[in-house]
Amino acid sequence: MSEVAIAASVDVQTGTEEDAMYKKVIFRIVPLFFLGFIVSYLDRVNIGFAKLQMSADFGLSNATFAFGASVFFWAYMLFEIPSNLILQRVGARIWIARIMITWGIVSMCMVFSKDEYVFYGLRFLLGVCEAGFVPGVMYYTNSWLPTNRQSGMYSLFLMALPVAVTLGAPMSGAILDFMQGVGGLKGWHWLFILEGTPSILLGFAIIALLRNKPSDVKWLTEKEKRIIVSNVKTEATHKLTGIGDMLKCGKIYVLILTMIMFNTGFYGLTFWMPTLFKNSGVVSDFDVGLLTAIPFGIAAIAMRCNALHSEKTGERRLHGTIAVLLAGLALFLATYFSGYFVFSLAMLTVATAGILSLMPMYWTLPGRILTGSACAAGLAMINSCGSLSGIMGSLIIGYAGMQIGMYVLASFLLICAVLFYAVCPSKDALKQP
């Protein structure tokens, strides 16, 4: 049955029945993409740990590492929009699986980094392969859920970020320490091999388990399929559909700037926190991993609680603004009192939790104003331009130094609080279609 035919007949459903229906959708969609987000961000966590050994092996300086880390995002930015437009044409199932399989292969090929130029080339290729994953997932979920049901689901997706660091940081440190010399390979070789394999396996799992549209699945009743399609189509009547209209919308550019501000803080912390702890006198790479896991583990809980409370109250503006405002202030204090290790660690935890707590609020906003081709291109453009934050997050500290760089990141987060408050609708406006 076509989507048009499905949407033609709309069944009435109680609130309780609809809640149960969307819980079923979330249960089927979230686990696959949650695992996908974890292995995606392992690529961004493990490079910070691999640096601890790669620096000694072929003279990878802070500036060289910063540039190599940023090269990934240049490629990501260039290929994001084409990737998402292809996804819209061929379907999420095949294209997201392709993304995951190819990035896993390239991630494993990082073992062939012999000098900074090979390192740069492989990082660029990794960005090409991974481009389109995040906006692709966001576009896919916009075709299943209306925006008022997205913040809770996005918090589940995005919990993969802190979970990836919480699990990946100590795991990466352990691999560096305990796999050094095994099979004649360095610890950082094993790091890329062991952490690149899961994305390949998950890519094949997506081919087997994911379906492109509600009409393609067998685990929904015909009535549920009609309601899901109808809810999305009804909401879409109030959104921009054309790419030209999207490019003329001022809110899109405010959303892009907002993302650059908070994501620069996130990537700055992700890339440089292991080095920060190493510089503070922590000797063991495994211990560095355990310490890095603390802020991100607590942040995962904070993000989920903030998103659930936001969905319960129907309020997003203050839930996001206050979170990122606290993040900026905490990062400033962590830097200013960096000589007091326990206090600084606590403030880094607050900063990480604040940044991540904003993200589910933020990602509901593009889908509120875009649909169809405009949504595919708009999400890709936002995430593509937002990739500048990965470049900036790595370069700012690499070239300005740890202390000044952290102050710059803190100022970005404070600016982000103002921007998000300006672009996010009030609670009353969110109730309107």
C-alpha positions as CSV (number, residue, x, y, z in Angstrom):
1,M,0.0,0.0,0.0
2,S,1.4,3.4,-0.9
3,E,1.9,6.2,1.6
4,V,-0.7,8.3,-0.2
5,A,-3.3,5.5,0.2
6,I,-2.3,4.9,3.8
7,A,-2.7,8.6,4.6
8,A,-6.1,8.8,2.9
9,S,-7.9,7.0,5.7
10,V,-7.1,8.2,9.2
11,D,-8.2,6.2,12.3
12,V,-8.9,7.8,15.6
13,Q,-6.7,6.7,18.4
14,T,-6.7,7.5,22.1
15,G,-3.7,9.2,23.7
16,T,-2.7,6.0,25.5
17,E,-2.9,3.9,22.3
18,E,-0.8,6.5,20.5
19,D,1.8,6.6,23.2
20,A,2.0,2.8,23.1
21,M,2.3,2.9,19.3
22,Y,5.2,5.4,19.4
23,K,7.0,3.5,22.1
24,K,6.9,0.5,19.7
25,V,8.4,2.7,17.0
26,I,11.1,4.0,19.3
27,F,11.9,0.5,20.6
28,R,12.5,-0.6,17.0
29,I,14.5,2.4,15.8
30,V,16.5,3.6,18.7
31,P,18.7,0.5,19.5
32,L,20.2,0.4,15.9
33,F,21.0,4.1,15.7
34,F,22.1,4.2,19.4
35,L,24.8,1.7,18.6
36,G,25.5,3.5,15.4
37,F,26.1,6.8,17.3
38,I,28.4,5.0,19.7
39,V,30.7,3.5,17.1
40,S,30.6,6.9,15.2
41,Y,31.8,8.8,18.2
42,L,34.4,6.1,19.1
43,D,36.2,7.4,16.0
44,R,36.3,10.8,17.6
45,V,37.3,9.6,21.0
46,N,40.0,7.1,20.0
47,I,42.0,9.7,18.0
48,G,42.5,11.6,21.2
49,F,43.9,8.5,22.9
50,A,45.9,7.2,19.9
51,K,47.7,10.6,19.9
52,L,49.3,9.6,23.3
53,Q,51.4,6.9,21.5
54,M,51.4,8.2,17.9
55,S,53.2,11.4,19.1
56,A,56.2,9.3,20.1
57,D,56.1,7.0,17.0
58,F,56.3,9.6,14.3
59,G,56.6,13.0,16.0
60,L,52.9,13.9,16.0
61,S,53.0,17.4,17.7
62,N,50.0,19.1,19.2
63,A,49.7,21.4,16.1
64,T,50.0,18.4,13.7
65,F,47.4,16.4,15.7
66,A,45.1,19.4,15.7
67,F,45.3,19.8,11.9
68,G,44.8,16.1,11.4
69,A,41.8,15.9,13.7
70,S,40.3,18.9,11.8
71,V,40.8,17.4,8.4
72,F,38.1,14.9,9.1
73,F,35.6,17.7,9.5
74,W,36.6,19.5,6.3
75,A,35.7,16.3,4.4
76,Y,32.6,15.8,6.5
77,M,31.5,19.3,5.7
78,L,32.1,19.1,1.9
79,F,30.2,15.8,1.5
80,E,27.4,16.2,4.0
81,I,24.7,17.7,1.8
82,P,25.3,15.4,-1.3
83,S,25.2,12.4,1.1
84,N,21.9,13.3,2.6
85,L,20.3,14.1,-0.8
86,I,21.4,10.7,-2.0
87,L,19.9,9.1,1.1
88,Q,16.6,10.8,0.3
89,R,16.7,9.1,-3.1
90,V,17.9,5.6,-2.3
91,G,16.5,5.2,1.2
92,A,18.0,5.3,4.7
93,R,18.5,1.5,4.9
94,I,21.1,1.1,2.2
95,W,22.8,4.5,2.5
96,I,23.3,4.5,6.3
97,A,24.6,0.9,6.0
98,R,27.0,2.0,3.3
99,I,28.2,4.9,5.5
100,M,28.9,2.6,8.4
101,I,30.7,-0.2,6.5
102,T,33.0,2.2,4.6
103,W,33.9,4.3,7.7
104,G,34.7,1.1,9.6
105,I,37.1,0.0,6.9
106,V,38.8,3.4,6.7
107,S,39.0,3.6,10.5
108,M,40.9,0.3,10.6
109,C,43.2,1.5,7.8
110,M,44.4,4.2,10.2
111,V,47.0,1.6,11.3
112,F,48.9,2.5,8.1
113,S,49.6,6.0,9.4
114,K,53.4,6.2,9.0
115,D,53.8,10.0,9.0
116,E,51.6,13.1,9.3
117,Y,50.7,13.1,5.5
118,V,49.3,9.6,5.6
119,F,47.5,10.5,8.8
120,Y,46.0,13.6,7.1
121,G,44.9,11.6,4.1
122,L,43.2,8.8,6.1
123,R,41.4,11.3,8.3
124,F,40.1,13.1,5.3
125,L,38.9,9.8,3.7
126,L,37.2,8.9,7.0
127,G,35.3,12.2,6.9
128,V,34.2,11.5,3.3
129,C,32.8,8.0,4.3
130,E,31.1,9.2,7.5
131,A,29.5,12.3,6.0
132,G,25.7,12.2,6.2
133,F,25.3,9.8,9.1
134,V,24.0,12.3,11.7
135,P,21.6,14.3,9.4
136,G,20.6,11.0,7.8
137,V,19.4,9.6,11.1
138,M,17.7,12.9,11.9
139,Y,15.9,13.0,8.5
140,Y,14.8,9.4,8.9
141,T,13.3,10.0,12.4
142,N,11.5,13.1,11.0
143,S,9.6,10.7,8.7
144,W,8.4,8.6,11.6
145,L,7.7,11.0,14.5
146,P,6.1,14.4,14.9
147,T,8.4,17.0,16.5
148,N,6.6,17.0,19.8
149,R,7.7,13.4,20.3
150,Q,11.3,13.8,19.2
151,S,13.2,15.3,22.2
152,G,12.9,12.1,24.3
153,M,14.0,10.0,21.4
154,Y,16.9,12.3,20.5
155,S,18.1,12.1,24.1
156,L,18.3,8.4,23.7
157,F,20.2,8.7,20.4
158,L,22.5,11.3,21.7
159,M,23.2,9.5,25.0
160,A,25.5,7.5,22.7
161,L,27.9,10.5,22.8
162,P,28.7,10.3,26.5
163,V,28.3,6.5,26.6
164,A,30.9,6.3,23.8
165,V,33.3,8.3,25.8
166,T,32.4,6.6,29.1
167,L,33.0,3.2,27.7
168,G,35.4,4.1,25.0
169,A,37.8,6.2,27.1
170,P,38.8,3.5,29.6
171,M,38.6,0.8,26.8
172,S,40.9,2.9,24.6
173,G,43.3,3.5,27.5
174,A,43.3,-0.2,28.3
175,I,44.0,-1.2,24.7
176,L,46.9,1.2,24.5
177,D,48.4,-0.2,27.8
178,F,47.6,-3.9,27.4
179,M,47.8,-4.6,23.7
180,Q,51.1,-2.9,23.1
181,G,53.4,-5.3,21.2
182,V,50.7,-8.0,20.8
183,G,51.2,-9.7,17.4
184,G,54.0,-7.2,16.7
185,L,51.6,-4.3,16.6
186,K,51.5,-1.1,18.6
187,G,48.8,-0.4,21.1
188,W,47.4,2.4,18.8
189,H,47.2,-0.1,15.9
190,W,45.0,-2.4,17.9
191,L,42.9,0.6,19.0
192,F,41.9,1.4,15.4
193,I,41.4,-2.3,14.5
194,L,39.3,-3.2,17.5
195,E,37.2,-0.1,17.4
196,G,36.7,0.0,13.6
197,T,35.3,-3.5,13.4
198,P,31.9,-2.9,15.1
199,S,30.7,-0.3,12.6
200,I,31.2,-2.8,9.8
201,L,29.1,-5.4,11.6
202,L,26.5,-2.9,12.5
203,G,26.2,-1.8,8.8
204,F,25.2,-5.3,7.8
205,A,22.8,-5.4,10.8
206,I,21.1,-2.3,9.5
207,I,20.6,-3.8,6.0
208,A,18.9,-6.8,7.7
209,L,16.8,-5.0,10.3
210,L,16.0,-1.4,9.1
211,R,13.1,-0.4,6.8
212,N,12.7,2.9,5.0
213,K,9.1,3.7,5.6
214,P,6.3,2.7,8.1
215,S,4.5,1.0,5.2
216,D,7.5,-1.4,4.8
217,V,7.4,-2.9,8.3
218,K,5.5,-5.9,9.6
219,W,5.6,-5.0,13.3
220,L,3.0,-2.2,12.9
221,T,-0.7,-2.8,12.2
222,E,-2.3,-1.2,9.2
223,K,-4.1,1.3,11.5
224,E,-0.9,2.3,13.2
225,K,0.8,2.8,9.8
226,R,-2.0,5.1,8.7
227,I,-1.8,7.2,11.9
228,I,2.0,7.5,11.8
229,V,2.0,8.7,8.2
230,S,-1.0,11.0,8.8
231,N,0.6,12.7,11.8
232,V,3.8,13.4,9.9
233,K,1.9,14.6,6.8
234,T,-0.4,16.9,8.9
235,E,2.5,18.5,10.6
236,A,4.4,18.9,7.3
237,T,1.7,21.2,5.9
238,H,3.1,24.0,8.2
239,K,6.7,23.5,7.1
240,L,9.0,24.6,4.4
241,T,9.3,22.0,1.6
242,G,11.6,23.5,-1.0
243,I,15.4,23.9,-0.8
244,G,15.1,27.5,-2.1
245,D,12.6,28.3,0.7
246,M,15.0,26.7,3.2
247,L,17.9,28.8,2.0
248,K,15.9,32.0,2.5
249,C,14.9,31.1,6.0
250,G,16.8,33.2,8.6
251,K,16.2,30.7,11.4
252,I,18.4,28.2,9.6
253,Y,21.4,30.4,9.8
254,V,20.8,31.1,13.5
255,L,20.6,27.4,14.1
256,I,23.9,26.9,12.2
257,L,25.6,29.5,14.3
258,T,24.1,28.0,17.5
259,M,25.4,24.5,16.6
260,I,28.9,25.8,15.8
261,M,29.0,27.5,19.3
262,F,28.0,24.5,21.4
263,N,29.7,21.8,19.2
264,T,33.0,23.6,19.3
265,G,32.9,23.3,23.1
266,F,31.9,19.6,22.9
267,Y,34.7,18.7,20.4
268,G,37.3,20.8,22.3
269,L,36.6,18.8,25.4
270,T,36.4,15.5,23.6
271,F,39.7,15.9,21.7
272,W,41.7,17.5,24.5
273,M,40.4,16.1,27.8
274,P,42.8,13.1,27.7
275,T,45.8,15.5,27.1
276,L,44.5,17.7,29.9
277,F,44.6,14.9,32.4
278,K,47.9,13.7,31.1
279,N,49.4,17.1,31.6
280,S,48.1,17.2,35.2
281,G,50.4,14.3,36.1
282,V,48.3,11.2,35.4
283,V,50.8,8.6,34.2
284,S,48.8,5.6,33.1
285,D,46.8,5.8,29.8
286,F,44.2,3.5,31.5
287,D,43.8,6.0,34.4
288,V,43.4,8.8,31.9
289,G,40.6,6.9,30.3
290,L,38.9,6.3,33.6
291,L,39.1,10.0,34.5
292,T,37.8,11.0,31.1
293,A,34.8,8.7,31.6
294,I,33.6,10.5,34.7
295,P,32.3,13.7,33.1
296,F,30.7,11.9,30.2
297,G,29.1,9.2,32.3
298,I,27.4,11.8,34.6
299,A,26.5,13.9,31.5
300,A,24.6,10.9,30.0
301,I,22.3,10.8,33.0
302,A,21.9,14.6,33.1
303,M,21.0,14.8,29.4
304,R,18.4,12.1,29.6
305,C,16.7,13.6,32.8
306,N,16.7,17.1,31.2
307,A,15.1,15.8,28.0
308,L,12.4,13.8,29.8
309,H,11.5,16.7,32.0
310,S,11.4,19.0,28.9
311,E,9.0,16.5,27.2
312,K,6.9,16.2,30.3
313,T,6.5,20.0,30.8
314,G,6.4,20.9,27.1
315,E,9.1,23.5,27.6
316,R,12.4,23.6,25.7
317,R,13.8,27.1,25.6
318,L,14.8,27.3,29.3
319,H,15.8,23.6,29.4
320,G,18.4,24.3,26.7
321,T,19.4,27.8,27.6
322,I,20.1,27.2,31.3
323,A,22.0,24.0,30.5
324,V,24.5,25.6,28.1
325,L,24.8,28.7,30.2
326,L,25.9,26.5,33.2
327,A,28.3,24.7,30.8
328,G,30.0,28.0,29.8
329,L,30.4,29.2,33.4
330,A,31.6,25.8,34.6
331,L,34.3,25.5,31.8
332,F,35.5,29.0,32.7
333,L,35.8,28.0,36.4
334,A,37.5,24.6,35.5
335,T,40.1,26.5,33.6
336,Y,40.7,29.3,36.1
337,F,41.0,26.8,39.0
338,S,42.9,24.2,37.0
339,G,45.4,23.8,39.8
340,Y,42.7,22.3,42.0
341,F,42.2,18.9,40.4
342,V,39.0,17.7,42.1
343,F,37.2,21.1,41.7
344,S,38.3,21.3,38.1
345,L,37.1,17.8,37.4
346,A,33.7,18.6,38.9
347,M,33.4,21.7,36.8
348,L,34.4,19.8,33.6
349,T,31.6,17.4,34.5
350,V,29.1,20.2,34.8
351,A,30.3,21.7,31.5
352,T,30.0,18.4,29.7
353,A,26.6,17.7,31.1
354,G,25.4,21.2,30.1
355,I,26.5,20.9,26.5
356,L,25.0,17.5,26.1
357,S,21.7,18.5,27.8
358,L,21.2,21.1,25.2
359,M,21.6,18.8,22.2
360,P,18.2,17.0,22.3
361,M,16.4,20.3,22.6
362,Y,18.4,21.7,19.7
363,W,17.7,18.8,17.3
364,T,13.9,19.2,17.5
365,L,14.1,22.7,16.0
366,P,15.1,22.0,12.4
367,G,12.3,19.4,12.0
368,R,9.8,21.9,13.3
369,I,10.2,24.1,10.2
370,L,11.5,21.8,7.5
371,T,10.1,18.8,5.6
372,G,10.9,16.8,2.4
373,S,13.8,17.9,0.3
374,A,14.1,21.0,2.5
375,C,14.5,18.8,5.6
376,A,17.1,16.6,3.9
377,A,19.2,19.5,2.6
378,G,18.6,21.7,5.7
379,L,19.7,19.1,8.2
380,A,22.7,18.3,6.1
381,M,23.6,22.0,5.8
382,I,23.2,22.6,9.5
383,N,25.4,19.6,10.4
384,S,27.8,20.3,7.6
385,C,28.4,23.9,8.7
386,G,28.3,22.6,12.3
387,S,31.3,20.5,11.3
388,L,33.3,23.7,11.5
389,S,33.0,23.2,15.2
390,G,35.1,20.0,15.0
391,I,37.7,22.0,13.1
392,M,37.6,24.9,15.5
393,G,37.5,22.6,18.6
394,S,40.7,20.9,17.6
395,L,42.6,23.9,16.3
396,I,41.7,26.5,19.0
397,I,43.5,24.7,21.8
398,G,46.1,23.2,19.5
399,Y,47.3,26.7,18.5
400,A,46.2,29.0,21.4
401,G,47.2,26.6,24.2
402,M,45.2,24.8,26.8
403,Q,44.3,27.7,29.1
404,I,43.4,30.4,26.5
405,G,41.7,27.8,24.3
406,M,39.4,26.7,27.1
407,Y,38.5,30.3,27.8
408,V,37.6,30.7,24.2
409,L,35.4,27.6,24.3
410,A,33.7,28.9,27.4
411,S,32.9,32.2,25.7
412,F,31.4,30.2,22.7
413,L,29.1,28.4,25.1
414,L,27.9,31.7,26.7
415,I,27.1,33.1,23.2
416,C,25.3,29.8,22.4
417,A,23.0,30.4,25.4
418,V,21.9,33.7,24.0
419,L,21.4,32.3,20.5
420,F,19.4,29.3,21.6
421,Y,17.1,31.4,23.7
422,A,16.5,33.7,20.7
423,V,15.8,30.9,18.2
424,C,13.9,28.4,20.3
425,P,10.1,29.0,20.5
426,S,8.5,29.6,23.9
427,K,6.3,27.0,25.5
428,D,3.1,28.5,24.2
429,A,4.5,28.7,20.6
430,L,5.6,25.1,20.8
431,K,1.9,24.1,21.3
432,Q,1.0,25.6,18.0
433,P,1.3,23.4,14.8
